[in-house]
Amino acid sequence: MSGQASHRKTVFGLLGVIVVMASLAWAAVPLYDWFCRVTGYGGTTNVAETESDQILDQTIRVRFDASLARDMPWEFRPVEPHMDIRIGETGLAFYEAFNPTDRPVAGTASYNVAPFDAGSYFVKIACFCFEMQVLEPGERVQMPVTFYVDPEIVDDPEIRGTPAITLSYTFHVTDMPEDYAALDAATSGGN
């Protein structure tokens, strides 16, 4: 009996380890994403609802970069390659996307900032990356991003004096929203 009890205890112990490992694996991506957003680690930016209340006389160059995941058929580029902006001043930049295909394509953008240490000081107020984009065949759109560089960047000895920050976006194909087919049928008259 003690052999069976020991075997049962081992099985339950292993099942417990598997459940814990699976739970940690499931939670790893959202926890890492949260960690990056809070700390700016890996070039993840901060988000704000309002503009900075302080604008410095120092300027910084913000470069804009655009790329596409391997399976994304769109064309995607920044409208301007860079802008010089005062630290704390609100900037408005545009990216342009074009769907050259004969079908609607949905996409979402991932983003980061380089150098990575600048991520926690780059603050987005509004961005196309916060929601899925659907482009119809032949559709071309300009998508805005509103941002500022937090004045606290000048107090960080690791990053102060950085002459430029690069904001990069990569668009990835996303599954079409479930309600898109119904909406498309309703607007086209069901044809």
Rosetta silent file (secondary structure, phi, psi, omega in degrees, C-alpha in Angstrom):
SEQUENCE: MSGQASHRKTVFGLLGVIVVMASLAWAAVPLYDWFCRVTGYGGTTNVAETESDQILDQTIRVRFDASLARDMPWEFRPVEPHMDIRIGETGLAFYEAFNPTDRPVAGTASYNVAPFDAGSYFVKIACFCFEMQVLEPGERVQMPVTFYVDPEIVDDPEIRGTPAITLSYTFHVTDMPEDYAALDAATSGGN
SCORE:     score description
SCORE:     0.000 S_00000001
   1 L     0.000  -38.787 -179.267    0.000    0.000    0.000 S_00000001
   2 H   -66.830  -28.747  176.337    2.809    2.385    0.790 S_00000001
   3 H   -66.722  -41.686  178.205    4.253    1.782   -2.724 S_00000001
   4 H   -67.459  -41.359  179.615    0.942    2.795   -4.318 S_00000001
   5 H   -63.209  -40.948  178.149    0.640    5.823   -2.057 S_00000001
   6 H   -65.667  -41.693  177.995    4.162    6.885   -2.943 S_00000001
   7 H   -62.634  -44.597  178.687    3.435    6.394   -6.661 S_00000001
   8 H   -61.757  -43.355  179.396    0.204    8.414   -6.370 S_00000001
   9 H   -61.257  -42.181  178.456    2.018   11.192   -4.507 S_00000001
  10 H   -63.928  -44.255  179.904    4.665   11.340   -7.262 S_00000001
  11 H   -61.568  -47.430  179.707    1.999   11.462  -10.017 S_00000001
  12 H   -64.620  -36.949  176.594    0.095   14.270   -8.280 S_00000001
  13 H   -62.733  -45.063  178.548    3.340   16.138   -7.667 S_00000001
  14 H   -65.284  -40.258  176.357    4.287   15.892  -11.344 S_00000001
  15 H   -61.622  -39.562  177.497    0.788   16.989  -12.405 S_00000001
  16 H   -62.708  -42.843  177.780    1.120   19.979  -10.093 S_00000001
  17 H   -62.006  -42.972  179.581    4.471   20.894  -11.654 S_00000001
  18 H   -62.741  -43.447  179.234    2.958   20.608  -15.155 S_00000001
  19 H   -63.066  -44.696  178.951    0.008   22.846  -14.207 S_00000001
  20 H   -62.980  -44.651 -179.763    2.327   25.458  -12.688 S_00000001
  21 H   -63.534  -42.800  179.117    4.659   25.373  -15.726 S_00000001
  22 H   -64.282  -40.685  178.433    1.739   25.677  -18.158 S_00000001
  23 H   -63.248  -43.691  178.367    0.318   28.596  -16.160 S_00000001
  24 H   -64.654  -40.272  178.284    3.665   30.391  -16.170 S_00000001
  25 H   -64.147  -41.708  179.558    4.091   29.797  -19.909 S_00000001
  26 H   -64.446  -39.308 -176.115    0.595   31.154  -20.581 S_00000001
  27 H   -84.336  -11.901 -173.653    1.210   34.241  -18.427 S_00000001
  28 H   -61.318  -45.995 -177.040    4.746   34.935  -19.683 S_00000001
  29 H   -64.799  -51.792  178.707    3.817   36.962  -22.765 S_00000001
  30 H   -63.270  -35.818  178.756    1.314   39.318  -21.077 S_00000001
  31 H   -67.724  -41.073  177.564    3.599   39.727  -18.052 S_00000001
  32 H   -64.221  -43.085  178.061    6.613   40.480  -20.261 S_00000001
  33 H   -59.708  -45.445  178.531    4.536   42.957  -22.304 S_00000001
  34 H   -61.920  -45.267  179.308    3.383   44.666  -19.089 S_00000001
  35 H   -58.290  -45.386 -179.173    6.964   44.749  -17.759 S_00000001
  36 H   -64.816  -39.577  179.781    8.233   46.320  -21.015 S_00000001
  37 H   -66.312  -39.428 -177.851    5.486   48.958  -21.023 S_00000001
  38 H   -71.960  -40.076 -173.350    6.141   49.921  -17.411 S_00000001
  39 H   -98.845  -15.790 -174.014    9.931   50.026  -17.656 S_00000001
  40 L    78.066    6.443 -179.839   10.493   50.914  -21.314 S_00000001
  41 H   -60.786  140.499  178.310   12.663   47.792  -21.523 S_00000001
  42 H    72.947   17.200  176.856   13.260   46.602  -25.075 S_00000001
  43 H    81.160   12.859  178.245   12.339   49.977  -26.524 S_00000001
  44 L   -74.228  136.382 -175.664    8.686   49.817  -25.486 S_00000001
  45 L   -86.342  169.507  171.005    7.168   53.274  -25.236 S_00000001
  46 E   -96.868  166.325 -179.971    4.987   54.866  -22.597 S_00000001
  47 E  -129.137  139.872  176.690    1.446   56.085  -23.211 S_00000001
  48 L  -136.932  160.532  178.257   -0.229   59.282  -21.990 S_00000001
  49 L   -97.595  -16.165 -178.020   -3.602   60.910  -22.508 S_00000001
  50 L  -132.612  169.168  179.105   -2.343   64.482  -22.485 S_00000001
  51 L   -72.806  165.970  175.724    0.609   66.531  -23.649 S_00000001
  52 L   -68.699  146.262  177.781    3.652   67.234  -21.517 S_00000001
  53 L   -92.649    4.942 -179.980    3.321   70.200  -19.178 S_00000001
  54 L  -137.798  130.238  177.122    6.985   71.119  -19.672 S_00000001
  55 L  -123.250  125.543 -178.427    8.828   71.966  -22.911 S_00000001
  56 L   -92.711  164.063  176.055   12.602   72.406  -22.847 S_00000001
  57 L   -81.684   -1.882  178.700   14.790   74.515  -25.133 S_00000001
  58 L   -87.855  141.533  178.101   16.753   71.382  -26.066 S_00000001
  59 E  -110.149  160.316  176.037   15.883   69.561  -29.260 S_00000001
  60 E  -142.160  145.490  177.372   16.142   65.926  -30.238 S_00000001
  61 E   -89.118  131.928  173.834   15.793   64.270  -33.617 S_00000001
  62 E  -111.363  119.986  178.069   13.095   61.622  -33.907 S_00000001
  63 E   -97.242  149.836 -179.063   13.613   59.233  -36.815 S_00000001
  64 E  -119.478  130.799 -177.151   10.774   57.175  -38.258 S_00000001
  65 E  -127.570  144.866  179.738   11.235   53.643  -39.525 S_00000001
  66 E  -137.936  139.356  175.692    8.736   51.275  -41.181 S_00000001
  67 E  -148.063  170.013 -178.564    8.903   47.600  -42.075 S_00000001
  68 E  -126.806  143.205  171.559    6.597   44.718  -42.911 S_00000001
  69 L   -65.220  158.244 -173.348    6.415   41.164  -41.647 S_00000001
  70 L   -53.527  -39.129 -175.406    7.281   38.617  -44.314 S_00000001
  71 L   -92.593    2.230 -178.137    3.647   37.745  -45.157 S_00000001
  72 L   -83.730  118.829 -175.794    2.277   41.335  -45.095 S_00000001
  73 L   -84.539   -4.653 -177.435    1.451   42.426  -48.683 S_00000001
  74 L   -67.897  164.896  162.001    1.036   46.146  -47.924 S_00000001
  75 E  -101.913  140.015 -173.544    3.419   48.940  -48.773 S_00000001
  76 E  -149.551  130.497 -178.126    4.271   50.899  -45.629 S_00000001
  77 E  -158.000  156.101  171.306    6.517   53.921  -45.049 S_00000001
  78 E   -75.888  144.317  178.149    6.905   57.045  -42.921 S_00000001
  79 L   -68.201  -42.388  175.048    5.735   60.196  -44.716 S_00000001
  80 L  -119.140  141.050 -177.223    8.783   62.072  -43.372 S_00000001
  81 L   -73.460  -22.582 -179.593   11.994   60.251  -42.410 S_00000001
  82 E  -165.955  167.808  171.220   12.595   62.377  -39.289 S_00000001
  83 E  -148.076  146.632  173.621   11.723   65.539  -37.377 S_00000001
  84 E   -98.327  128.812 -172.979   13.600   67.727  -34.948 S_00000001
  85 E  -138.968  146.241  175.416   11.455   68.505  -31.924 S_00000001
  86 E   -71.814  143.656  179.883   11.932   70.238  -28.605 S_00000001
  87 L   -64.720  124.971 -176.983   11.988   67.864  -25.655 S_00000001
  88 L    97.705  -18.741  179.914    8.480   67.876  -24.152 S_00000001
  89 L   -75.707  142.700  178.746    6.886   69.357  -27.283 S_00000001
  90 L   -79.129  128.893  178.137    4.044   67.387  -28.865 S_00000001
  91 E  -110.824  153.272  176.652    4.908   65.995  -32.279 S_00000001
  92 E  -130.862  118.191  178.976    2.629   64.677  -35.002 S_00000001
  93 E  -123.077  157.886  179.825    4.011   62.260  -37.571 S_00000001
  94 E  -126.582  142.660  170.913    2.315   60.257  -40.302 S_00000001
  95 E  -116.020  146.602 -179.735    2.914   56.833  -41.756 S_00000001
  96 E  -114.538  134.265  177.043    1.417   55.783  -45.076 S_00000001
  97 E  -125.029  144.652  179.995    0.064   52.319  -45.853 S_00000001
  98 E  -137.851  133.374  177.180   -1.172   50.994  -49.202 S_00000001
  99 L  -103.074  101.459 -177.702   -2.913   47.718  -49.985 S_00000001
 100 L   -83.316    1.363 -175.612   -1.933   46.759  -53.568 S_00000001
 101 L   -85.021  177.783  178.392   -3.873   43.473  -53.458 S_00000001
 102 L  -101.699   20.980  179.715   -7.357   42.653  -54.764 S_00000001
 103 L  -143.080  155.625  174.857   -8.691   41.756  -51.299 S_00000001
 104 L   -66.952  143.934  178.932   -9.105   43.486  -47.935 S_00000001
 105 E  -133.146  130.128  177.382   -6.154   42.911  -45.608 S_00000001
 106 E   -98.491  144.884  179.424   -6.127   43.476  -41.850 S_00000001
 107 E  -147.444  154.187  171.329   -2.962   44.405  -40.025 S_00000001
 108 E  -129.887  149.350 -176.903   -1.635   45.390  -36.632 S_00000001
 109 E  -105.632  133.483  166.955    1.585   47.221  -35.904 S_00000001
 110 E   -99.773  159.376 -174.175    4.190   46.308  -33.355 S_00000001
 111 E  -148.876  160.369  169.160    6.620   49.031  -32.357 S_00000001
 112 E  -159.441  172.449 -178.485    9.751   49.858  -30.453 S_00000001
 113 E  -126.033  140.344  174.613   12.150   52.697  -29.853 S_00000001
 114 E  -125.599  141.456   -2.047   15.915   52.740  -30.221 S_00000001
 115 L   -65.535  150.692 -174.960   18.074   53.189  -28.301 S_00000001
 116 H   -54.293  -37.133 -179.076   16.144   50.859  -25.997 S_00000001
 117 H   -62.893  -19.981  179.985   16.897   53.004  -22.927 S_00000001
 118 H   -81.671  -12.131 -176.947   14.944   55.849  -24.548 S_00000001
 119 H   -54.901  -41.212 -178.122   11.743   53.781  -24.675 S_00000001
 120 H   -72.722  -11.409  178.732   10.571   54.857  -21.241 S_00000001
 121 H  -103.990   -7.065  178.034   10.971   58.526  -22.241 S_00000001
 122 E   -94.774  116.768 -171.320    9.157   58.287  -25.574 S_00000001
 123 E  -116.571  122.091  177.100    5.477   58.894  -24.830 S_00000001
 124 E   -95.045  133.576  176.191    2.663   58.232  -27.294 S_00000001
 125 E   -95.927  -43.769  177.840   -0.595   60.150  -26.890 S_00000001
 126 E  -144.973  143.683 -175.849   -2.413   58.657  -29.901 S_00000001
 127 E  -158.317  141.359  174.829   -1.285   56.011  -32.347 S_00000001
 128 H   -63.735  -19.343 -177.791   -2.581   53.827  -35.157 S_00000001
 129 H   -74.521   -9.539 -178.972   -0.772   50.948  -33.458 S_00000001
 130 H   -79.485   -9.475 -179.342   -3.360   50.861  -30.679 S_00000001
 131 L  -146.637  159.824  178.973   -5.937   49.220  -32.970 S_00000001
 132 L   -66.991  144.716  176.609   -6.242   46.898  -35.948 S_00000001
 133 E  -114.545  136.471  174.673   -6.213   48.492  -39.408 S_00000001
 134 E  -121.708  122.473  177.888   -8.195   47.095  -42.361 S_00000001
 135 E  -111.655  131.327  176.681   -7.329   48.330  -45.838 S_00000001
 136 L   -75.093  164.965  177.652   -9.566   47.651  -48.817 S_00000001
 137 L   -55.760  129.703  178.844   -8.054   46.658  -52.180 S_00000001
 138 L    74.657    3.045 -177.804   -6.139   49.621  -53.601 S_00000001
 139 L   -79.375  138.048  176.286   -6.735   51.725  -50.465 S_00000001
 140 E  -123.558  129.649 -179.819   -4.023   54.157  -49.341 S_00000001
 141 E  -132.985  153.225  169.862   -4.195   55.787  -45.908 S_00000001
 142 E  -108.658  129.799 -175.223   -2.106   58.094  -43.785 S_00000001
 143 E  -116.746  126.247 -176.758   -1.995   57.089  -40.144 S_00000001
 144 E   -88.825  154.759  167.849   -0.984   59.563  -37.428 S_00000001
 145 E  -135.363  126.445  178.401    1.047   59.128  -34.287 S_00000001
 146 E  -108.074  132.788 -170.048    1.070   61.895  -31.656 S_00000001
 147 E  -155.319  170.927  166.128    3.947   61.813  -29.186 S_00000001
 148 E  -152.220  161.549  174.280    6.468   63.695  -27.077 S_00000001
 149 E   -99.388  121.380 -175.862    9.847   62.988  -25.514 S_00000001
 150 L   -61.013  128.562  178.793    9.569   63.197  -21.733 S_00000001
 151 H   -57.337  -19.658  178.969   11.695   66.043  -20.312 S_00000001
 152 H   -66.328  -10.270  178.482   12.979   63.656  -17.625 S_00000001
 153 H   -60.280  -30.389 -177.738   15.266   62.200  -20.307 S_00000001
 154 H   -74.169  -13.686  179.176   17.761   64.998  -19.574 S_00000001
 155 H   -94.403   -6.348 -178.215   18.085   63.800  -15.950 S_00000001
 156 L   -93.395  111.554 -176.604   19.008   60.209  -16.870 S_00000001
 157 L   -64.066  -22.857 -179.952   22.814   59.904  -17.090 S_00000001
 158 L   -74.118  -26.430 -171.136   22.504   56.733  -19.198 S_00000001
 159 L  -126.273  -17.875 -177.766   20.534   58.395  -22.013 S_00000001
 160 L   -60.239  146.182 -178.014   20.846   62.185  -21.723 S_00000001
 161 L    85.870   -0.244  176.791   22.656   63.736  -24.636 S_00000001
 162 L   -64.480  124.626 -175.579   21.310   61.136  -27.058 S_00000001
 163 L   -76.686  -22.331 -176.320   21.101   63.002  -30.376 S_00000001
 164 E  -153.175  150.486  173.968   18.289   60.911  -31.901 S_00000001
 165 E  -123.231  137.926  178.429   15.549   58.431  -31.105 S_00000001
 166 E  -110.431  124.433  175.059   14.180   56.051  -33.730 S_00000001
 167 E   -99.916  118.054 -176.393   10.519   55.041  -33.651 S_00000001
 168 E  -115.819  137.829  174.358   10.034   51.799  -35.584 S_00000001
 169 E  -124.691  142.643  172.196    6.826   50.088  -36.649 S_00000001
 170 E  -127.836  124.628  177.530    6.366   46.682  -38.233 S_00000001
 171 E   -91.366  137.391  179.742    2.976   45.735  -39.686 S_00000001
 172 E  -121.613  145.182  174.324    1.827   42.125  -39.397 S_00000001
 173 E   -65.746  138.580  178.535   -1.121   40.411  -41.109 S_00000001
 174 E  -126.257  149.015  174.927   -4.019   39.914  -38.704 S_00000001
 175 L   -60.067  140.886  178.110   -7.129   37.776  -39.055 S_00000001
 176 L   -61.411  143.887  177.818  -10.068   39.799  -40.342 S_00000001
 177 L   -61.071  145.378 -178.593  -12.499   40.815  -37.588 S_00000001
 178 H   -58.618  -38.322 -177.491  -15.460   38.437  -37.272 S_00000001
 179 H   -80.472   -3.483 -177.064  -17.973   41.223  -37.811 S_00000001
 180 H   -65.648  -43.296 -178.634  -16.152   42.482  -40.930 S_00000001
 181 H   -62.502  -41.777  178.820  -17.869   40.041  -43.337 S_00000001
 182 H   -66.453  -41.657  178.426  -21.320   40.995  -42.011 S_00000001
 183 H   -65.031  -42.982  178.969  -20.487   44.705  -42.206 S_00000001
 184 H   -62.157  -42.400  179.179  -19.065   44.289  -45.722 S_00000001
 185 H   -65.514  -39.076 -179.115  -22.190   42.417  -46.855 S_00000001
 186 H   -67.947  -39.394 -178.135  -24.480   45.079  -45.356 S_00000001
 187 H   -78.018  -23.472  179.804  -22.642   47.990  -47.004 S_00000001
 188 L   -96.871    4.961  177.681  -22.403   46.291  -50.394 S_00000001
 189 L    79.687   17.219  176.939  -26.077   45.308  -50.389 S_00000001
 190 L    79.592    7.073 -179.257  -25.350   41.608  -49.868 S_00000001
 191 L   -79.954    0.000    0.000  -23.895   41.178  -53.393 S_00000001
